[in-house]
Amino acid sequence: MTTGLDPGGLAAWRGFLRVHALLWRELEANLEASHGISLGAYDVLVLLDETPGGRLRMSQLASAVLMTSGGFTRLADRLVRQRLIVRERCESDRRGFELALTPAGRELLEVARVTHRADIRRLFLDRLAPGEQELLGALWQRLASPVSSPAGSS
């Protein structure tokens, strides 16, 4: 039985999955050990920090961090309990909620960002030549773009 993948393609796919899992595990473990937050929590803090106005609807954040609504609600509840974010009614639509960083969340983000970026450099970027970094960045951008349907299909 054929898989439809040649050995090179299969090795590329399996390599991507393995490297992603290994990097995620190591980055998450270092954030947990150093700052008591998960990688998902860190991503939420970063997104809120980088958003003009510093506020996002819960559904937007869940989508941006690639989590289900239920999983994101649990994460948001935990961050609220830790006083890293606040949940407030959306001014434009009183039915919805927005999340915003608290001063404590911003402070934690600033120190965690140093650790996380150092880990990214040590675990990933330092292992690639500058040309490889640029090539990989371009490949990720292409792979993240929507796949167009074949001509003539609907």
N, C-alpha and C positions, 0 to 999 in steps of 0.2 A: 504494500500500500504506500502510495506516495503522499507526502505532506504538502506538496506544492511549493516547498521552500528548498532552495539549494543549500548546501552546507555553509556557504558564506553568509547567506541571508539569515539562516537559523542561528549561526554564531553571533551575528550582529544583534539580532533580537534578544537572544538569551543574555548576551553581554550587557545590553541596555538594562534589562530587568534586574540582573544581578548587581550591577553597579548602583543603580537607583536604590535598591533595597539596602545595600551595604552603607551607602552614604547617608541615607535617611536615618538608619539605625544609629550610626555614629554621631551625626549632628544632633539628633534628638537626645541621645544619652548625655552628651556634653551640655546641652541647654538645661536638661533636668538636673544634672549634678551641680552645675555652676549657679543656676538661677531659679530652679524649681518650676520651670515652665516647659511645656511640650513644644515641639516644632510647630504644630498647628496653632497654639496660643501665640507663639512668637509671630507667625504670619499674620494673625489678626491684628496684633499691636502695630506691626509694620504698615499694614494696609490703612489702618485708621490714621497713623501718623502721616502717611504720604498723601492722603485724600484732602483736597482743598476743603476747608471748613472742618476737617477732622471728624466727620460724622458719616456713617453709612447705615442704610437699612440692613436689617438682619438678613434678608433674602439675598441682597447684593454681596454681603460678606460671605455667606454660606457658599454661594456660587463661585466667588473669587478664590476661596480656599479649597474648592472641590470637595465639599462635604455635603452630606444629606441634611435636610432641614432638621431632623431629629438629632443627629450627631452634632450639628452646629449649635442647636439650642442648649444641649448639655455642656458644650465647651463655653458658650457665652455665660451660662449660669455660673459655671466655675470661676470664670474671670470676674464676674460681678461680685461673687462671694469674696474673692481675693482683693476686691476694690481696685482692680486694674482698669476696668471699664465701667461705664454706667449705661443703663438702658433707659431711654426716654422716649416719650411719645413723639412721633414725627409731626413737626409743625404744619407741613403741607397736607398731611393725611392723618388725622388723629386716630385712625384705626391701626396704623402701623407703628413699629418701633424702630428707633435708630440707636446705634451704639456709638459711644465716644470714649476716648482715652481719659483717664483721670490723671492727675499729677503723679500719683504713684505708678501708674501704668507707663507714663512717659519716662519716668526715672528708671524703672526696670528695663524698659526697651533700650535706653541709651547704654546701659552697662552690658546687657545681653547682646546687643548689636556688635560690640567689640569682640566678644567671645565668638559669636557666630561667624562673623566675617573672617576672623583668624582661622577658624576651623575650615571654612570654605577654601581659603587660600592653601592651608596645609594639606587637606584631604583631597582637593580637586585641582585647583588652578596651578599649584606648584608642580604638579605631575604632568602638565601639558606645556609644550612650547608655545610662545606667543602666537605663532601662525596657526597652531592647532586650536588654541582658544577661540580665535576669530572664526575658523572654519566650523568648529562645533557650534558656536553661537549662531552662525548662519544656518546650519543644518537644523538646529532646534527651532529656529524661527520658521523655516519652511515646513517642518513636520507639525508645528502647532497651527499652521494655517488650515482653514477648512479644505477638505478634499472635494474637488469639483467632480460632478457626475460625468460619466463618459458622454461624448457627443451623441445626440440623438436619443438618449434615454430620458425618461420622465419619472 
